Amino acid sequence: MTDTTAVRRIWPSSLFSRLFLILLIGLIASHVLTFGLFLYERSQTWESMLVSYTELDVPSSVAWLDRLPADERPQWLDRLGRRTYRFMLPAADDRESAVGQPDTALSARLAAAIERAVGKQFEVRASPVPGEPGHLRVHVKLSDGSPLLIEMFPSLVPMSRWLPIILAVQFAAILICTWVAVRLATRPLTKLAEAADSLGPDMQMTRLEAKGTDEIARASSAFNAMQDRMAAHMAERVQILASISHDLQTPITRMRLRTDLMDDDALRDSLQRDLTTMSRLVSEGIAYARSVHAATEAPVLADVNALMDSLVGDYEDAKQNVRLNGRLLHPIILRPQALRRVIGNLVDNALKFSGAAEIVVREEGEEVTFSVLDRGPGIPEHELTTVLQPFYRVEASRGEETGGAGLGLAIAQQLSKSLGGALRLRNREGGGLEASVRIPGRRTNHK
């Protein structure tokens, strides 16, 4: 796996997640950097103050102990001690411990400050405590020869207990504000994408409210205007197709009547076959035009089992080899005429190319799938999607056996969308085609 591939897998794909991570990481990094600079400046200030106070306070305490009688010195040790250092009176000068240099920068500064201030009158030696970084021992020899030990524990001012709570609250505020900001910025894009996805050939449009920021309002208005133009263009094309198909029926009928009066039987039969083909093409054109407006049928609670039994019964009456497998346990909300036409078109297509069809109905969770199976020649894999386009046919010829306008699957696709589903084609193992329509299996009108 390359580094680029790994980054692509880790990096989220949605705009919301990317903006959220970028802003959140940037704000937290800025916050942490500011807090770190604050702590650094605080530590530098405290070290300077500690060195300054130690340089003033320790010499006066040493001078005070030097002036006191030896028997009174012990009772003043605790009074003169501070949080960062304390005084001790060892039994003898521990010269072995006075070896080495201070092991931290702060302890070195303190040792130098004490040596400058106390070393003018007394002998001073500073050394670190082995194994305890920053722990410093300063040995002072008083004027009467008595040893004085100064134990130093230099440290920063302890952090307030409420500071971590404040930091947690600030991080939570950053998280919430970032989420709200990115949500406000990307929610209109989500609505726009949903509206675009819902826009189908039936032109059942989802209007966007032109409100919000100037850019969002302008984009919503532009999208609504685009939908209106597409709807008008689609309606015009469908109207032209329907009008031409409808108007052709009259001259075809007149031509059929005239052929009946012809004396040449061979020529009459040939012309009548051509007129029959033309009539079928016109009927398919009208059916396709009507399928665009299939969503006008009101959804009702329908018994799918009875609908499929009726459809299969019609084919059996016509001596067609059509079987039905599978049943539903309850009625569902759908457009029954649209579903009947979808399954009918798929069955007709299967009968045309294989002479037999099998309808399989199965319930999968909250969806219902209708599949039409055949053992025909199937469709080349690279054309499984293309054949759903209007007027496209795998069969190059338009003969009487397999002819047509190439609108059967296109009509089924249109009607499937009006049912809230989509038509899917795949070749079966062993030969043949499976055409499946999956639609919502709702039992009520409430989604």
C-alpha positions as CSV (number, residue, x, y, z in Angstrom):
1,M,0.0,0.0,0.0
2,T,1.4,3.4,-1.0
3,D,1.4,6.4,1.3
4,T,-1.1,8.2,-1.0
5,T,-3.5,5.2,-0.8
6,A,-3.2,5.1,3.0
7,V,-3.9,8.9,3.3
8,R,-6.9,8.5,1.0
9,R,-8.3,5.8,3.3
10,I,-7.7,7.8,6.5
11,W,-8.8,11.1,5.0
12,P,-12.7,11.3,5.0
13,S,-14.5,11.6,1.7
14,S,-17.4,13.9,2.7
15,L,-17.0,17.7,2.6
16,F,-18.6,18.0,6.1
17,S,-16.0,15.7,7.7
18,R,-13.0,17.4,5.9
19,L,-14.0,20.9,6.8
20,F,-14.8,19.8,10.4
21,L,-11.4,18.2,10.8
22,I,-9.5,21.0,9.2
23,L,-11.2,23.7,11.3
24,L,-11.1,21.6,14.5
25,I,-7.4,20.7,14.1
26,G,-6.5,24.3,13.2
27,L,-8.4,25.8,16.2
28,I,-7.1,23.2,18.7
29,A,-3.5,23.6,17.4
30,S,-3.8,27.4,17.7
31,H,-5.3,27.1,21.2
32,V,-2.6,24.6,22.3
33,L,0.2,26.9,20.9
34,T,-1.2,29.9,22.6
35,F,-1.5,28.0,25.9
36,G,2.1,26.6,25.5
37,L,3.5,30.1,24.9
38,F,1.6,31.4,27.9
39,L,3.1,28.6,30.1
40,Y,6.5,29.3,28.7
41,E,6.3,33.0,29.4
42,R,4.9,32.2,32.9
43,S,7.8,29.8,33.7
44,Q,10.4,32.4,32.5
45,T,8.8,35.1,34.6
46,W,8.6,32.8,37.6
47,E,12.2,31.7,37.3
48,S,13.4,35.3,37.1
49,M,11.3,36.2,40.2
50,L,12.5,33.2,42.1
51,V,16.2,33.9,41.4
52,S,15.6,37.6,42.3
53,Y,13.8,36.9,45.6
54,T,16.3,34.1,46.5
55,E,19.2,36.5,45.9
56,L,17.6,39.0,48.3
57,D,16.1,36.7,50.9
58,V,18.8,34.0,51.4
59,P,21.7,36.3,52.2
60,S,19.7,38.1,54.9
61,S,18.6,34.8,56.4
62,V,22.2,33.6,56.5
63,A,23.4,36.8,58.0
64,W,20.7,36.6,60.7
65,L,21.7,33.0,61.6
66,D,25.3,34.0,61.7
67,R,24.6,36.7,64.3
68,L,22.5,34.4,66.5
69,P,24.2,32.3,69.2
70,A,24.7,28.7,68.1
71,D,22.2,27.3,70.6
72,E,19.4,29.6,69.3
73,R,19.9,28.9,65.6
74,P,17.8,25.6,65.5
75,Q,14.6,27.3,66.6
76,W,14.8,29.8,63.7
77,L,15.4,27.3,60.9
78,D,11.7,26.7,60.2
79,R,10.8,30.4,60.4
80,L,13.4,31.3,57.8
81,G,12.6,28.5,55.4
82,R,10.4,29.0,52.4
83,R,8.5,26.7,49.9
84,T,11.5,26.4,47.6
85,Y,14.3,26.1,50.2
86,R,15.0,25.3,53.8
87,F,17.9,25.7,56.3
88,M,19.7,22.8,58.1
89,L,22.5,22.6,60.6
90,P,24.5,19.5,59.9
91,A,26.8,18.0,62.5
92,A,29.9,18.6,60.3
93,D,30.6,20.1,57.0
94,D,29.8,17.3,54.4
95,R,32.6,18.1,52.0
96,E,32.1,14.9,50.0
97,S,28.7,16.0,48.9
98,A,29.9,19.3,47.6
99,V,31.1,17.8,44.3
100,G,29.7,18.5,40.8
101,Q,27.8,21.3,39.1
102,P,24.1,22.0,39.3
103,D,22.2,19.7,36.9
104,T,19.5,22.1,35.7
105,A,19.5,25.6,34.3
106,L,17.3,26.9,37.1
107,S,19.4,25.4,39.9
108,A,22.6,26.7,38.2
109,R,21.1,30.3,38.2
110,L,20.1,29.9,41.9
111,A,23.5,28.6,42.8
112,A,25.2,31.5,41.0
113,A,22.9,34.1,42.6
114,I,23.5,32.7,46.2
115,E,27.3,32.5,45.6
116,R,27.2,36.1,44.4
117,A,25.2,37.3,47.4
118,V,26.5,35.1,50.2
119,G,30.0,34.4,49.0
120,K,31.1,38.0,49.8
121,Q,31.2,37.1,53.6
122,F,31.1,33.3,53.8
123,E,32.5,30.4,52.1
124,V,29.9,28.8,49.8
125,R,29.8,25.6,47.8
126,A,26.9,24.3,45.7
127,S,26.3,20.7,44.5
128,P,23.5,18.7,43.0
129,V,21.8,15.8,44.8
130,P,22.5,12.6,42.9
131,G,19.3,11.0,41.3
132,E,17.2,14.1,42.0
133,P,17.3,16.5,39.1
134,G,16.9,20.2,40.2
135,H,17.5,19.4,43.8
136,L,20.4,21.6,45.0
137,R,22.4,21.7,48.2
138,V,24.3,24.9,49.1
139,H,27.0,24.5,51.9
140,V,27.8,27.7,53.8
141,K,30.5,28.0,56.4
142,L,29.5,30.6,59.0
143,S,31.9,33.1,60.6
144,D,32.3,30.9,63.7
145,G,33.1,27.8,61.5
146,S,29.7,26.2,61.9
147,P,28.3,24.5,58.8
148,L,24.9,25.6,57.4
149,L,23.2,23.6,54.7
150,I,20.6,25.2,52.4
151,E,18.3,22.6,50.7
152,M,16.8,24.1,47.6
153,F,13.7,22.7,45.7
154,P,13.2,25.1,42.8
155,S,9.8,24.6,41.2
156,L,7.2,26.6,39.2
157,V,4.1,27.9,40.8
158,P,1.6,25.1,41.0
159,M,-1.2,25.1,38.4
160,S,-4.6,26.1,39.7
161,R,-7.0,23.2,40.0
162,W,-9.7,24.9,38.0
163,L,-7.4,25.4,35.0
164,P,-7.9,21.9,33.5
165,I,-11.7,22.3,33.8
166,I,-11.5,25.6,31.9
167,L,-9.4,24.0,29.2
168,A,-11.9,21.2,28.8
169,V,-14.7,23.7,28.6
170,Q,-12.8,25.6,25.9
171,F,-12.1,22.5,23.9
172,A,-15.8,21.5,24.1
173,A,-16.8,25.0,23.0
174,I,-14.3,24.8,20.0
175,L,-15.8,21.4,19.1
176,I,-19.4,22.6,19.2
177,C,-18.8,25.9,17.4
178,T,-16.8,24.1,14.7
179,W,-19.6,21.5,14.2
180,V,-22.3,24.2,14.0
181,A,-20.3,26.3,11.6
182,V,-19.5,23.4,9.3
183,R,-23.1,22.2,9.5
184,L,-24.5,25.6,8.5
185,A,-22.0,25.7,5.6
186,T,-22.7,22.2,4.2
187,R,-26.4,21.7,5.0
188,P,-27.5,23.7,2.0
189,L,-25.2,21.5,-0.2
190,T,-26.8,18.4,1.2
191,K,-30.3,19.7,0.4
192,L,-29.2,20.7,-3.0
193,A,-27.8,17.1,-3.6
194,E,-31.0,15.5,-2.3
195,A,-33.1,17.7,-4.6
196,A,-30.9,16.8,-7.6
197,D,-31.1,13.1,-6.8
198,S,-34.9,13.3,-6.5
199,L,-35.2,15.0,-9.9
200,G,-36.2,12.2,-12.3
201,P,-37.7,11.9,-15.8
202,D,-41.2,12.4,-14.3
203,M,-40.0,15.9,-13.2
204,Q,-41.4,15.6,-9.7
205,M,-39.4,18.6,-8.5
206,T,-38.3,19.4,-5.0
207,R,-38.4,23.2,-4.6
208,L,-35.5,24.7,-2.6
209,E,-36.2,27.7,-0.3
210,A,-34.3,30.7,-1.4
211,K,-33.2,31.8,2.0
212,G,-30.0,31.9,4.1
213,T,-26.8,33.6,3.0
214,D,-26.7,35.5,-0.3
215,E,-24.7,32.7,-2.0
216,I,-27.0,30.0,-0.8
217,A,-30.2,31.9,-1.7
218,R,-28.8,32.6,-5.2
219,A,-27.8,28.9,-5.7
220,S,-31.3,27.8,-4.6
221,S,-33.0,30.2,-7.0
222,A,-30.7,29.1,-9.8
223,F,-31.5,25.4,-9.1
224,N,-35.2,26.1,-9.0
225,A,-35.0,28.0,-12.3
226,M,-33.0,25.1,-13.8
227,Q,-35.7,22.6,-12.8
228,D,-38.3,24.8,-14.4
229,R,-36.4,24.9,-17.6
230,M,-35.8,21.2,-17.6
231,A,-39.5,20.5,-16.9
232,A,-40.6,22.7,-19.7
233,H,-38.1,21.1,-22.1
234,M,-39.1,17.6,-21.1
235,A,-42.8,18.4,-21.3
236,E,-42.3,19.8,-24.8
237,R,-40.3,16.7,-26.0
238,V,-42.9,14.3,-24.5
239,Q,-45.7,16.3,-26.1
240,I,-44.1,16.2,-29.5
241,L,-43.5,12.5,-29.2
242,A,-47.1,11.9,-28.1
243,S,-48.6,14.1,-30.7
244,I,-46.6,12.5,-33.6
245,S,-47.4,9.0,-32.4
246,H,-51.1,9.8,-32.0
247,D,-51.4,11.6,-35.3
248,L,-49.7,8.7,-37.1
249,Q,-52.5,6.3,-36.1
250,T,-55.0,7.9,-38.4
251,P,-53.0,7.6,-41.7
252,I,-51.9,4.1,-40.7
253,T,-55.5,3.1,-40.3
254,R,-56.4,4.6,-43.7
255,M,-53.5,2.8,-45.3
256,R,-54.6,-0.5,-43.7
257,L,-58.2,-0.1,-45.1
258,R,-56.8,0.7,-48.5
259,T,-54.6,-2.4,-48.5
260,D,-57.7,-4.5,-47.9
261,L,-58.9,-3.4,-51.4
262,M,-55.7,-4.5,-53.2
263,D,-56.0,-7.4,-55.6
264,D,-52.3,-8.5,-55.3
265,D,-52.4,-10.8,-52.2
266,A,-48.6,-10.9,-51.8
267,L,-48.2,-7.2,-51.9
268,R,-51.2,-6.7,-49.6
269,D,-49.8,-9.1,-47.0
270,S,-46.4,-7.4,-47.1
271,L,-47.9,-4.0,-46.7
272,Q,-50.1,-5.1,-43.8
273,R,-47.1,-6.5,-42.0
274,D,-45.3,-3.2,-42.4
275,L,-48.3,-1.3,-41.2
276,T,-48.6,-3.7,-38.2
277,T,-45.0,-2.9,-37.3
278,M,-45.6,0.8,-37.7
279,S,-48.7,0.6,-35.5
280,R,-46.7,-1.2,-32.8
281,L,-43.9,1.4,-32.9
282,V,-46.5,4.2,-32.6
283,S,-48.1,2.4,-29.6
284,E,-44.7,2.1,-27.9
285,G,-44.1,5.8,-28.5
286,I,-47.4,6.7,-26.9
287,A,-46.7,4.3,-24.0
288,Y,-43.3,5.9,-23.4
289,A,-44.7,9.4,-23.4
290,R,-47.3,8.3,-20.8
291,S,-44.7,6.6,-18.7
292,V,-43.0,9.9,-18.0
293,H,-46.1,11.1,-16.2
294,A,-46.7,7.8,-14.3
295,A,-46.2,9.5,-11.0
296,T,-49.7,11.1,-11.4
297,E,-51.2,7.7,-10.4
298,A,-52.1,7.9,-6.7
299,P,-50.4,5.4,-4.4
300,V,-52.8,3.0,-2.7
301,L,-52.6,0.0,-0.3
302,A,-52.5,-2.9,-2.8
303,D,-52.6,-6.6,-2.6
304,V,-49.5,-7.6,-4.6
305,N,-50.3,-11.3,-4.6
306,A,-53.7,-10.7,-6.3
307,L,-52.0,-8.3,-8.8
308,M,-49.4,-10.8,-9.8
309,D,-52.0,-13.6,-10.0
310,S,-54.1,-11.5,-12.3
311,L,-51.1,-10.7,-14.5
312,V,-49.9,-14.3,-14.8
313,G,-53.5,-15.4,-15.4
314,D,-53.7,-13.1,-18.4
315,Y,-50.6,-14.6,-19.9
316,E,-51.8,-18.2,-19.2
317,D,-55.1,-17.4,-21.0
318,A,-52.9,-16.3,-24.0
319,K,-51.1,-19.7,-23.8
320,Q,-47.8,-18.1,-22.7
321,N,-45.3,-19.9,-20.5
322,V,-45.2,-17.6,-17.4
323,R,-44.7,-18.8,-13.8
324,L,-45.0,-17.0,-10.5
325,N,-42.9,-17.8,-7.4
326,G,-43.0,-16.1,-4.0
327,R,-45.7,-14.2,-2.2
328,L,-46.0,-11.3,0.3
329,L,-47.5,-11.6,3.7
330,H,-49.2,-8.2,3.7
331,P,-50.3,-5.5,1.2
332,I,-48.0,-2.6,0.5
333,I,-48.3,1.0,-0.7
334,L,-47.6,1.4,-4.4
335,R,-49.0,2.5,-7.8
336,P,-50.5,-0.8,-9.0
337,Q,-51.0,0.1,-12.6
338,A,-47.4,1.3,-12.9
339,L,-46.1,-1.9,-11.3
340,R,-48.3,-4.0,-13.6
341,R,-46.9,-2.3,-16.6
342,V,-43.3,-2.6,-15.4
343,I,-43.7,-6.4,-14.8
344,G,-45.6,-6.8,-18.1
345,N,-42.9,-5.1,-20.1
346,L,-40.2,-7.2,-18.6
347,V,-42.3,-10.4,-19.1
348,D,-42.9,-9.4,-22.7
349,N,-39.2,-8.9,-23.2
350,A,-38.4,-12.3,-21.7
351,L,-41.1,-14.1,-23.8
352,K,-39.8,-12.4,-27.0
353,F,-36.3,-13.7,-26.6
354,S,-36.7,-17.0,-24.7
355,G,-40.4,-18.0,-25.0
356,A,-40.8,-18.4,-21.2
357,A,-40.6,-16.2,-18.1
358,E,-40.5,-16.6,-14.4
359,I,-41.7,-13.9,-11.9
360,V,-40.1,-14.1,-8.5
361,V,-41.4,-11.9,-5.6
362,R,-39.5,-11.7,-2.4
363,E,-39.4,-9.4,0.6
364,E,-36.0,-8.2,1.8
365,G,-36.3,-6.2,5.0
366,E,-38.3,-3.1,4.3
367,E,-38.1,-3.5,0.5
368,V,-39.8,-5.8,-2.0
369,T,-38.0,-7.1,-5.1
370,F,-39.7,-8.2,-8.3
371,S,-37.5,-10.3,-10.6
372,V,-38.3,-11.5,-14.1
373,L,-36.1,-14.5,-15.1
374,D,-35.5,-16.0,-18.6
375,R,-33.1,-18.3,-20.3
376,G,-32.7,-16.2,-23.4
377,P,-29.4,-15.0,-25.0
378,G,-28.9,-12.4,-22.3
379,I,-27.2,-9.0,-22.9
380,P,-23.5,-8.2,-23.3
381,E,-22.1,-7.0,-20.0
382,H,-21.0,-3.6,-21.4
383,E,-24.6,-2.9,-22.6
384,L,-26.5,-3.8,-19.5
385,T,-26.9,-0.1,-18.7
386,T,-27.1,1.2,-22.2
387,V,-30.2,-0.9,-23.1
388,L,-32.2,1.1,-20.6
389,Q,-31.9,4.2,-22.7
390,P,-34.9,5.0,-25.1
391,F,-34.7,3.7,-28.6
392,Y,-31.6,1.6,-27.9
393,R,-31.7,-2.1,-29.0
394,V,-29.2,-4.8,-28.7
395,E,-30.8,-6.5,-31.7
396,A,-29.7,-4.5,-34.7
397,S,-32.6,-5.6,-36.9
398,R,-36.2,-4.5,-36.5
399,G,-37.7,-7.7,-37.8
400,E,-41.1,-9.0,-36.8
401,E,-39.9,-11.5,-34.3
402,T,-37.6,-9.3,-32.3
403,G,-38.4,-5.9,-33.7
404,G,-39.5,-2.8,-31.8
405,A,-38.6,0.7,-31.1
406,G,-36.3,-0.2,-28.2
407,L,-38.7,1.4,-25.6
408,G,-39.8,-1.6,-23.6
409,L,-36.9,-1.5,-21.0
410,A,-36.9,2.3,-21.1
411,I,-40.6,2.4,-20.2
412,A,-40.0,-0.1,-17.4
413,Q,-37.1,2.1,-16.1
414,Q,-39.3,5.2,-16.1
415,L,-42.1,3.4,-14.3
416,S,-39.7,1.9,-11.8
417,K,-38.5,5.3,-10.8
418,S,-42.1,6.4,-10.3
419,L,-42.5,3.5,-7.8
420,G,-39.5,4.7,-5.8
421,G,-37.2,2.0,-7.2
422,A,-34.9,1.3,-10.1
423,L,-34.5,-1.3,-12.7
424,R,-31.4,-3.5,-12.6
425,L,-30.3,-6.0,-15.2
426,R,-27.8,-8.9,-14.8
427,N,-26.9,-12.0,-16.8
428,R,-27.7,-15.3,-15.1
429,E,-25.3,-18.2,-14.7
430,G,-26.0,-20.7,-17.3
431,G,-27.5,-18.2,-19.7
432,G,-30.5,-15.8,-19.6
433,L,-31.3,-12.5,-18.0
434,E,-32.6,-11.4,-14.7
435,A,-34.4,-8.0,-14.6
436,S,-35.1,-6.9,-11.0
437,V,-37.1,-4.0,-9.6
438,R,-36.7,-3.2,-5.9
439,I,-39.3,-0.8,-4.4
440,P,-40.1,0.3,-0.8
441,G,-42.4,-2.2,1.0
442,R,-44.3,0.4,3.1
443,R,-47.5,-0.6,4.7
444,T,-48.7,3.0,5.4
445,N,-48.4,6.3,3.7
446,H,-46.2,7.5,6.6
447,K,-42.5,7.3,5.8
